[in-house]
Amino acid sequence: STGADVAVIEVQLLFEVGVHEDTDAVVVVSAPEEQQRERVLSRPRMTEERLEQILARQMPDADKRAKADFVIDTGRGVEAAREQVKAILQQVRSPQFRPRRQA
């Protein structure tokens, strides 16, 4: 035990493989589709074809957002995302927070 009160795990296919069932809360990080495509296509060796293959394996973004307990919208910039993270941490650390797996 590290004594940490919050642990964060990153799972690319969280809902698709069922890992969300073992978490207290799910946070989806997202941006408008156009921004997502631009960001991914700017990566080295990324092509439209590879992007389409990746998207074919994933649940649509709108579905992930609907299933999430919290959504961080990175389309509004880094500082706005940072503020959203702070607000989420405040909520999950609150005594009123009810983990999803105990619901």
LUMDRENLO-638540 format. One record per atom (N, C-alpha, C, CB): residue number from 1; residue in three letters; atom name; x, y, z. Coordinates in nm, 3 decimals. Each point is the difference from the previous one (the first is absolute). Glycine has a CB too. Layout:
N
PT   k   r  a      c1      c2      c3
PT NUM ALA CA       X       Y       Z
...
***
This chain:
103
PT   k   r  a      c1      c2      c3
PT   1 SER  N   0.083  -0.119   0.000
PT   1 SER CA  -0.083   0.119   0.000
PT   1 SER  C   0.087   0.125   0.000
PT   1 SER CB  -0.181  -0.125   0.121
PT   2 THR  N   0.147   0.219  -0.209
PT   2 THR CA   0.077   0.123  -0.011
PT   2 THR  C  -0.058   0.111   0.086
PT   2 THR CB   0.065  -0.066  -0.230
PT   3 GLY  N  -0.183   0.046   0.283
PT   3 GLY CA  -0.066   0.104   0.077
PT   3 GLY  C  -0.077   0.097  -0.087
PT   3 GLY CB   0.177  -0.023   0.170
PT   4 ALA  N  -0.178   0.002  -0.300
PT   4 ALA CA  -0.073   0.089  -0.091
PT   4 ALA  C  -0.150  -0.018   0.019
PT   4 ALA CB   0.190  -0.010  -0.167
PT   5 ASP  N  -0.263   0.119   0.156
PT   5 ASP CA  -0.146  -0.009   0.015
PT   5 ASP  C  -0.072  -0.018  -0.134
PT   5 ASP CB   0.019   0.141   0.203
PT   6 VAL  N   0.053  -0.124  -0.313
PT   6 VAL CA  -0.057  -0.018  -0.133
PT   6 VAL  C   0.103  -0.069  -0.088
PT   6 VAL CB  -0.148   0.206   0.026
PT   7 ALA  N   0.103  -0.303  -0.102
PT   7 ALA CA   0.085  -0.066  -0.099
PT   7 ALA  C  -0.063   0.018  -0.137
PT   7 ALA CB   0.083  -0.171   0.171
PT   8 VAL  N  -0.001   0.195  -0.270
PT   8 VAL CA  -0.047   0.021  -0.137
PT   8 VAL  C   0.060  -0.110  -0.086
PT   8 VAL CB  -0.021   0.251   0.033
PT   9 ILE  N  -0.065  -0.315  -0.113
PT   9 ILE CA   0.048  -0.099  -0.096
PT   9 ILE  C  -0.046   0.046  -0.139
PT   9 ILE CB  -0.008  -0.190   0.173
PT  10 GLU  N   0.092   0.165  -0.271
PT  10 GLU CA  -0.035   0.033  -0.138
PT  10 GLU  C  -0.021  -0.131  -0.074
PT  10 GLU CB   0.132   0.219   0.006
PT  11 VAL  N  -0.252  -0.235  -0.059
PT  11 VAL CA  -0.033  -0.121  -0.074
PT  11 VAL  C  -0.064   0.044  -0.131
PT  11 VAL CB  -0.031  -0.139   0.213
PT  12 GLN  N   0.096   0.111  -0.325
PT  12 GLN CA  -0.049   0.048  -0.128
PT  12 GLN  C  -0.136  -0.058  -0.038
PT  12 GLN CB   0.234   0.026  -0.069
PT  13 LEU  N  -0.259  -0.150   0.098
PT  13 LEU CA  -0.128  -0.063  -0.034
PT  13 LEU  C  -0.075  -0.036   0.128
PT  13 LEU CB   0.097  -0.090  -0.216
PT  14 LEU  N  -0.107   0.185   0.305
PT  14 LEU CA  -0.058  -0.020   0.134
PT  14 LEU  C  -0.137  -0.068  -0.004
PT  14 LEU CB   0.124   0.201   0.075
PT  15 PHE  N  -0.219  -0.142  -0.145
PT  15 PHE CA  -0.135  -0.056  -0.006
PT  15 PHE  C  -0.002  -0.128  -0.082
PT  15 PHE CB  -0.095   0.229   0.023
PT  16 GLU  N   0.172  -0.232  -0.131
PT  16 GLU CA  -0.001  -0.115  -0.090
PT  16 GLU  C   0.047  -0.128   0.068
PT  16 GLU CB   0.039   0.155  -0.189
PT  17 VAL  N   0.054  -0.145   0.285
PT  17 VAL CA   0.051  -0.119   0.069
PT  17 VAL  C  -0.058  -0.017   0.140
PT  17 VAL CB   0.209   0.024  -0.132
PT  18 GLY  N  -0.296   0.068   0.174
PT  18 GLY CA  -0.070  -0.015   0.127
PT  18 GLY  C   0.073   0.046   0.124
PT  18 GLY CB  -0.108  -0.185  -0.106
PT  19 VAL  N   0.221   0.253   0.091
PT  19 VAL CA   0.077   0.045   0.116
PT  19 VAL  C  -0.078   0.101   0.083
PT  19 VAL CB   0.211  -0.040  -0.128
PT  20 HIS  N  -0.301   0.115   0.065
PT  20 HIS CA  -0.077   0.101   0.072
PT  20 HIS  C  -0.080  -0.058   0.117
PT  20 HIS CB  -0.015   0.128  -0.213
PT  21 GLU  N  -0.017  -0.256   0.206
PT  21 GLU CA  -0.077  -0.065   0.106
PT  21 GLU  C   0.078  -0.009   0.132
PT  21 GLU CB  -0.120  -0.130  -0.176
PT  22 ASP  N   0.252   0.142   0.169
PT  22 ASP CA   0.085  -0.010   0.118
PT  22 ASP  C   0.050   0.135   0.050
PT  22 ASP CB   0.067  -0.224  -0.079
PT  23 THR  N  -0.128   0.332   0.033
PT  23 THR CA   0.045   0.133   0.039
PT  23 THR  C  -0.104   0.072   0.083
PT  23 THR CB   0.139   0.010  -0.206
PT  24 ASP  N  -0.094   0.086   0.284
PT  24 ASP CA  -0.093   0.082   0.079
PT  24 ASP  C  -0.062   0.110  -0.085
PT  24 ASP CB   0.135  -0.047   0.205
PT  25 ALA  N  -0.063   0.093  -0.306
PT  25 ALA CA  -0.050   0.103  -0.090
PT  25 ALA  C   0.074  -0.010  -0.132
PT  25 ALA CB  -0.058   0.151   0.194
PT  26 VAL  N  -0.011  -0.111  -0.300
PT  26 VAL CA   0.061   0.002  -0.133
PT  26 VAL  C   0.003   0.144  -0.048
PT  26 VAL CB  -0.082  -0.236  -0.052
PT  27 VAL  N   0.201   0.277   0.010
PT  27 VAL CA   0.020   0.133  -0.058
PT  27 VAL  C   0.039  -0.021  -0.146
PT  27 VAL CB   0.072   0.103   0.224
PT  28 VAL  N  -0.148  -0.043  -0.313
PT  28 VAL CA   0.031  -0.006  -0.142
PT  28 VAL  C   0.059   0.134  -0.040
PT  28 VAL CB  -0.185  -0.168  -0.046
PT  29 VAL  N   0.300   0.164  -0.020
PT  29 VAL CA   0.065   0.120  -0.051
PT  29 VAL  C  -0.034   0.007  -0.148
PT  29 VAL CB   0.190  -0.009   0.173
PT  30 SER  N  -0.247   0.121  -0.214
PT  30 SER CA  -0.050   0.009  -0.135
PT  30 SER  C   0.016   0.142  -0.055
PT  30 SER CB  -0.162  -0.184   0.049
PT  31 ALA  N   0.142   0.195  -0.178
PT  31 ALA CA   0.002   0.128  -0.070
PT  31 ALA  C  -0.093  -0.014  -0.120
PT  31 ALA CB   0.241   0.056   0.075
PT  32 PRO  N  -0.280   0.054  -0.134
PT  32 PRO CA  -0.084  -0.009  -0.120
PT  32 PRO  C   0.068  -0.088  -0.106
PT  32 PRO CB  -0.096   0.228   0.048
PT  33 GLU  N   0.015  -0.301  -0.125
PT  33 GLU CA   0.052  -0.099  -0.096
PT  33 GLU  C   0.105   0.059  -0.094
PT  33 GLU CB  -0.220  -0.116   0.012
PT  34 GLU  N   0.196   0.233  -0.063
PT  34 GLU CA   0.096   0.063  -0.092
PT  34 GLU  C   0.136   0.019   0.067
PT  34 GLU CB  -0.189   0.117  -0.117
PT  35 GLN  N   0.188  -0.071   0.241
PT  35 GLN CA   0.125   0.018   0.075
PT  35 GLN  C   0.068  -0.133   0.027
PT  35 GLN CB  -0.094   0.206   0.106
PT  36 GLN  N   0.016  -0.308  -0.070
PT  36 GLN CA   0.057  -0.132   0.024
PT  36 GLN  C   0.073  -0.050  -0.123
PT  36 GLN CB  -0.182  -0.050   0.165
PT  37 ARG  N   0.117   0.060  -0.281
PT  37 ARG CA   0.060  -0.047  -0.125
PT  37 ARG  C   0.130   0.076  -0.029
PT  37 ARG CB  -0.229  -0.060  -0.088
PT  38 GLU  N   0.225   0.193   0.103
PT  38 GLU CA   0.119   0.080  -0.026
PT  38 GLU  C   0.115  -0.041   0.091
PT  38 GLU CB  -0.145   0.190  -0.073
PT  39 ARG  N   0.115  -0.210   0.201
PT  39 ARG CA   0.105  -0.037   0.096
PT  39 ARG  C   0.060  -0.136  -0.033
PT  39 ARG CB  -0.117   0.135   0.174
PT  40 VAL  N   0.031  -0.231  -0.201
PT  40 VAL CA   0.049  -0.135  -0.029
PT  40 VAL  C   0.079  -0.003  -0.130
PT  40 VAL CB  -0.196  -0.097   0.123
PT  41 LEU  N   0.146   0.163  -0.226
PT  41 LEU CA   0.067  -0.001  -0.130
PT  41 LEU  C   0.131   0.077   0.001
PT  41 LEU CB  -0.222  -0.019  -0.107
PT  42 SER  N   0.245   0.102   0.209
PT  42 SER CA   0.127   0.072   0.008
PT  42 SER  C   0.111  -0.085   0.062
PT  42 SER CB  -0.129   0.213   0.020
PT  43 ARG  N   0.094  -0.330   0.031
PT  43 ARG CA   0.101  -0.089   0.059
PT  43 ARG  C   0.087  -0.062  -0.109
PT  43 ARG CB  -0.155  -0.049   0.193
PT  44 PRO  N   0.281   0.022  -0.160
PT  44 PRO CA   0.089  -0.065  -0.099
PT  44 PRO  C  -0.056  -0.135  -0.045
PT  44 PRO CB   0.197   0.116   0.105
PT  45 ARG  N  -0.187  -0.143  -0.233
PT  45 ARG CA  -0.040  -0.126  -0.062
PT  45 ARG  C  -0.150  -0.029   0.009
PT  45 ARG CB   0.224  -0.083   0.055
PT  46 MET  N  -0.304   0.181  -0.018
PT  46 MET CA  -0.145  -0.021   0.004
PT  46 MET  C  -0.059   0.035  -0.136
PT  46 MET CB  -0.007   0.050   0.250
PT  47 THR  N  -0.082  -0.136  -0.296
PT  47 THR CA  -0.068   0.022  -0.128
PT  47 THR  C  -0.151  -0.006   0.022
PT  47 THR CB   0.196  -0.099  -0.128
PT  48 GLU  N  -0.270   0.146   0.029
PT  48 GLU CA  -0.147  -0.010   0.006
PT  48 GLU  C  -0.042  -0.146   0.016
PT  48 GLU CB  -0.022   0.207  -0.144
PT  49 GLU  N   0.088  -0.295   0.073
PT  49 GLU CA  -0.034  -0.143   0.005
PT  49 GLU  C   0.021  -0.056   0.141
PT  49 GLU CB   0.064  -0.024  -0.242
PT  50 ARG  N   0.050   0.055   0.303
PT  50 ARG CA   0.027  -0.047   0.136
PT  50 ARG  C  -0.101   0.059   0.098
PT  50 ARG CB   0.245  -0.023  -0.054
PT  51 LEU  N  -0.277   0.149   0.037
PT  51 LEU CA  -0.099   0.063   0.087
PT  51 LEU  C  -0.135  -0.070  -0.012
PT  51 LEU CB   0.121   0.220  -0.023
PT  52 GLU  N  -0.162  -0.251  -0.097
PT  52 GLU CA  -0.128  -0.069  -0.020
PT  52 GLU  C   0.001  -0.138   0.065
PT  52 GLU CB  -0.033   0.125  -0.215
PT  53 GLN  N   0.147  -0.195   0.210
PT  53 GLN CA   0.012  -0.131   0.065
PT  53 GLN  C  -0.015   0.014   0.151
PT  53 GLN CB   0.150  -0.079  -0.186
PT  54 ILE  N  -0.088   0.181   0.242
PT  54 ILE CA  -0.010   0.025   0.144
PT  54 ILE  C  -0.144   0.030   0.038
PT  54 ILE CB   0.237   0.087   0.005
PT  55 LEU  N  -0.301   0.003  -0.080
PT  55 LEU CA  -0.138   0.038   0.031
PT  55 LEU  C  -0.097  -0.116  -0.012
PT  55 LEU CB   0.053   0.228  -0.080
PT  56 ALA  N  -0.025  -0.320  -0.011
PT  56 ALA CA  -0.087  -0.116  -0.019
PT  56 ALA  C  -0.002  -0.091   0.122
PT  56 ALA CB   0.046   0.012  -0.244
PT  57 ARG  N   0.062  -0.011   0.323
PT  57 ARG CA   0.009  -0.084   0.120
PT  57 ARG  C  -0.062   0.067   0.121
PT  57 ARG CB   0.207  -0.102  -0.091
PT  58 GLN  N  -0.227   0.232   0.084
PT  58 GLN CA  -0.045   0.076   0.116
PT  58 GLN  C  -0.149   0.030  -0.003
PT  58 GLN CB   0.226   0.098   0.013
PT  59 MET  N  -0.281  -0.087   0.104
PT  59 MET CA  -0.137   0.047   0.017
PT  59 MET  C  -0.004   0.146  -0.046
PT  59 MET CB  -0.045  -0.162   0.195
PT  60 PRO  N  -0.062   0.205  -0.259
PT  60 PRO CA  -0.009   0.140  -0.041
PT  60 PRO  C   0.015   0.095   0.120
PT  60 PRO CB  -0.149  -0.069  -0.191
PT  61 ASP  N   0.211   0.183   0.166
PT  61 ASP CA   0.027   0.097   0.106
PT  61 ASP  C  -0.127   0.041   0.074
PT  61 ASP CB   0.195   0.081  -0.132
PT  62 ALA  N  -0.303  -0.061   0.060
PT  62 ALA CA  -0.126   0.041   0.064
PT  62 ALA  C  -0.047  -0.106   0.099
PT  62 ALA CB  -0.062   0.131  -0.205
PT  63 ASP  N   0.080  -0.258   0.173
PT  63 ASP CA  -0.039  -0.108   0.091
PT  63 ASP  C   0.090  -0.002   0.123
PT  63 ASP CB  -0.083  -0.134  -0.195
PT  64 LYS  N   0.214   0.156   0.176
PT  64 LYS CA   0.092   0.004   0.115
PT  64 LYS  C  -0.038   0.115   0.093
PT  64 LYS CB   0.185  -0.101  -0.141
PT  65 ARG  N  -0.214   0.217   0.082
PT  65 ARG CA  -0.040   0.115   0.081
PT  65 ARG  C  -0.126  -0.032   0.081
PT  65 ARG CB   0.102   0.156  -0.170
PT  66 ALA  N  -0.197  -0.222   0.107
PT  66 ALA CA  -0.126  -0.033   0.067
PT  66 ALA  C   0.021  -0.097   0.115
PT  66 ALA CB  -0.121   0.039  -0.215
PT  67 LYS  N   0.216  -0.130   0.203
PT  67 LYS CA   0.025  -0.101   0.104
PT  67 LYS  C   0.091   0.051   0.111
PT  67 LYS CB  -0.030  -0.174  -0.174
PT  68 ALA  N   0.100   0.284   0.150
PT  68 ALA CA   0.098   0.052   0.096
PT  68 ALA  C  -0.069   0.066   0.119
PT  68 ALA CB   0.162   0.033  -0.187
PT  69 ASP  N  -0.091  -0.035   0.299
PT  69 ASP CA  -0.044   0.076   0.117
PT  69 ASP  C   0.040   0.146  -0.014
PT  69 ASP CB   0.019  -0.206   0.144
PT  70 PHE  N   0.093   0.228  -0.211
PT  70 PHE CA   0.054   0.135  -0.022
PT  70 PHE  C   0.059   0.006  -0.140
PT  70 PHE CB   0.048   0.030   0.248
PT  71 VAL  N  -0.057   0.088  -0.310
PT  71 VAL CA   0.061   0.021  -0.131
PT  71 VAL  C   0.089   0.124   0.008
PT  71 VAL CB  -0.198  -0.108  -0.120
PT  72 ILE  N   0.322   0.092   0.075
PT  72 ILE CA   0.092   0.112  -0.011
PT  72 ILE  C   0.004   0.038  -0.148
PT  72 ILE CB   0.140  -0.073   0.203
PT  73 ASP  N  -0.183   0.195  -0.233
PT  73 ASP CA  -0.003   0.049  -0.137
PT  73 ASP  C   0.130   0.073  -0.028
PT  73 ASP CB  -0.253   0.019   0.004
PT  74 THR  N   0.344  -0.082  -0.078
PT  74 THR CA   0.129   0.063  -0.030
PT  74 THR  C  -0.010   0.094  -0.120
PT  74 THR CB   0.115  -0.201   0.093
PT  75 GLY  N  -0.232   0.212  -0.151
PT  75 GLY CA  -0.019   0.090  -0.112
PT  75 GLY  C   0.005   0.146   0.040
PT  75 GLY CB  -0.136  -0.175  -0.107
PT  76 ARG  N   0.129   0.201   0.236
PT  76 ARG CA   0.002   0.138   0.049
PT  76 ARG  C   0.138   0.043   0.047
PT  76 ARG CB  -0.238  -0.026   0.067
PT  77 GLY  N   0.339  -0.056  -0.088
PT  77 GLY CA   0.136   0.036   0.036
PT  77 GLY  C   0.050  -0.067   0.126
PT  77 GLY CB  -0.040   0.215  -0.111
PT  78 VAL  N   0.171  -0.205   0.131
PT  78 VAL CA   0.068  -0.067   0.112
PT  78 VAL  C  -0.045   0.055   0.135
PT  78 VAL CB   0.196  -0.040  -0.150
PT  79 GLU  N  -0.203   0.171   0.162
PT  79 GLU CA  -0.037   0.058   0.129
PT  79 GLU  C  -0.142  -0.037   0.040
PT  79 GLU CB   0.157   0.190  -0.044
PT  80 ALA  N  -0.249  -0.189  -0.051
PT  80 ALA CA  -0.138  -0.041   0.029
PT  80 ALA  C  -0.003  -0.147   0.041
PT  80 ALA CB  -0.088   0.171  -0.165
PT  81 ALA  N   0.166  -0.255   0.099
PT  81 ALA CA   0.006  -0.143   0.035
PT  81 ALA  C   0.055  -0.017   0.141
PT  81 ALA CB   0.032  -0.060  -0.242
PT  82 ARG  N   0.071   0.138   0.275
PT  82 ARG CA   0.060  -0.006   0.133
PT  82 ARG  C  -0.104   0.036   0.107
PT  82 ARG CB   0.226   0.060  -0.098
PT  83 GLU  N  -0.307   0.040   0.073
PT  83 GLU CA  -0.105   0.040   0.094
PT  83 GLU  C  -0.106  -0.109   0.014
PT  83 GLU CB   0.041   0.242  -0.059
PT  84 GLN  N  -0.073  -0.309  -0.051
PT  84 GLN CA  -0.096  -0.109   0.005
PT  84 GLN  C   0.054  -0.115   0.085
PT  84 GLN CB  -0.087   0.065  -0.227
PT  85 VAL  N   0.215  -0.095   0.213
PT  85 VAL CA   0.063  -0.106   0.080
PT  85 VAL  C  -0.007   0.036   0.149
PT  85 VAL CB   0.156  -0.058  -0.192
PT  86 LYS  N  -0.125   0.181   0.225
PT  86 LYS CA  -0.007   0.044   0.141
PT  86 LYS  C  -0.141  -0.016   0.055
PT  86 LYS CB   0.185   0.164  -0.042
PT  87 ALA  N  -0.286  -0.127  -0.036
PT  87 ALA CA  -0.139  -0.012   0.045
PT  87 ALA  C  -0.039  -0.147   0.019
PT  87 ALA CB  -0.056   0.214  -0.121
PT  88 ILE  N   0.101  -0.300   0.032
PT  88 ILE CA  -0.030  -0.144   0.012
PT  88 ILE  C   0.067  -0.056   0.126
PT  88 ILE CB  -0.020  -0.021  -0.252
PT  89 LEU  N   0.145   0.055   0.273
PT  89 LEU CA   0.070  -0.048   0.120
PT  89 LEU  C  -0.071   0.046   0.127
PT  89 LEU CB   0.217   0.002  -0.127
PT  90 GLN  N  -0.262   0.120   0.127
PT  90 GLN CA  -0.073   0.052   0.117
PT  90 GLN  C  -0.128  -0.082   0.023
PT  90 GLN CB   0.093   0.232  -0.043
PT  91 GLN  N  -0.162  -0.266  -0.064
PT  91 GLN CA  -0.123  -0.078   0.013
PT  91 GLN  C   0.027  -0.142   0.051
PT  91 GLN CB  -0.099   0.135  -0.184
PT  92 VAL  N   0.199  -0.203   0.126
PT  92 VAL CA   0.023  -0.139   0.041
PT  92 VAL  C   0.060  -0.010   0.140
PT  92 VAL CB   0.032  -0.059  -0.240
PT  93 ARG  N   0.030   0.166   0.287
PT  93 ARG CA   0.053   0.002   0.136
PT  93 ARG  C  -0.105   0.041   0.102
PT  93 ARG CB   0.224   0.053  -0.094
PT  94 SER  N  -0.338  -0.008   0.049
PT  94 SER CA  -0.107   0.047   0.087
PT  94 SER  C  -0.064  -0.118   0.075
PT  94 SER CB  -0.042   0.194  -0.157
PT  95 PRO  N   0.004  -0.173   0.282
PT  95 PRO CA  -0.069  -0.107   0.075
PT  95 PRO  C  -0.134  -0.039  -0.065
PT  95 PRO CB   0.109   0.085   0.209
PT  96 GLN  N  -0.165   0.002  -0.290
PT  96 GLN CA  -0.129  -0.030  -0.066
PT  96 GLN  C   0.017  -0.085  -0.125
PT  96 GLN CB  -0.088   0.214   0.088
PT  97 PHE  N   0.211  -0.233  -0.134
PT  97 PHE CA   0.024  -0.077  -0.123
PT  97 PHE  C  -0.039  -0.145   0.021
PT  97 PHE CB   0.187   0.154  -0.063
PT  98 ARG  N  -0.261  -0.210  -0.030
PT  98 ARG CA  -0.041  -0.140   0.004
PT  98 ARG  C   0.062  -0.074  -0.120
PT  98 ARG CB  -0.218   0.061   0.118
PT  99 PRO  N   0.314  -0.150  -0.090
PT  99 PRO CA   0.063  -0.076  -0.109
PT  99 PRO  C  -0.100  -0.079  -0.080
PT  99 PRO CB   0.205  -0.014   0.134
PT 100 ARG  N  -0.182   0.004  -0.263
PT 100 ARG CA  -0.091  -0.070  -0.091
PT 100 ARG  C  -0.015  -0.148   0.034
PT 100 ARG CB   0.063   0.163  -0.176
PT 101 ARG  N   0.043  -0.227   0.224
PT 101 ARG CA  -0.009  -0.144   0.024
PT 101 ARG  C  -0.072  -0.032   0.130
PT 101 ARG CB   0.211  -0.029  -0.127
PT 102 GLN  N  -0.244   0.131   0.206
PT 102 GLN CA  -0.079  -0.021   0.121
PT 102 GLN  C  -0.144   0.043  -0.020
PT 102 GLN CB   0.206   0.034   0.138
PT 103 ALA  N  -0.235   0.018  -0.258
PT 103 ALA CA  -0.135   0.052  -0.030
PT 103 ALA  C  -0.098  -0.114  -0.019
PT 103 ALA CB   0.100   0.203  -0.105
***
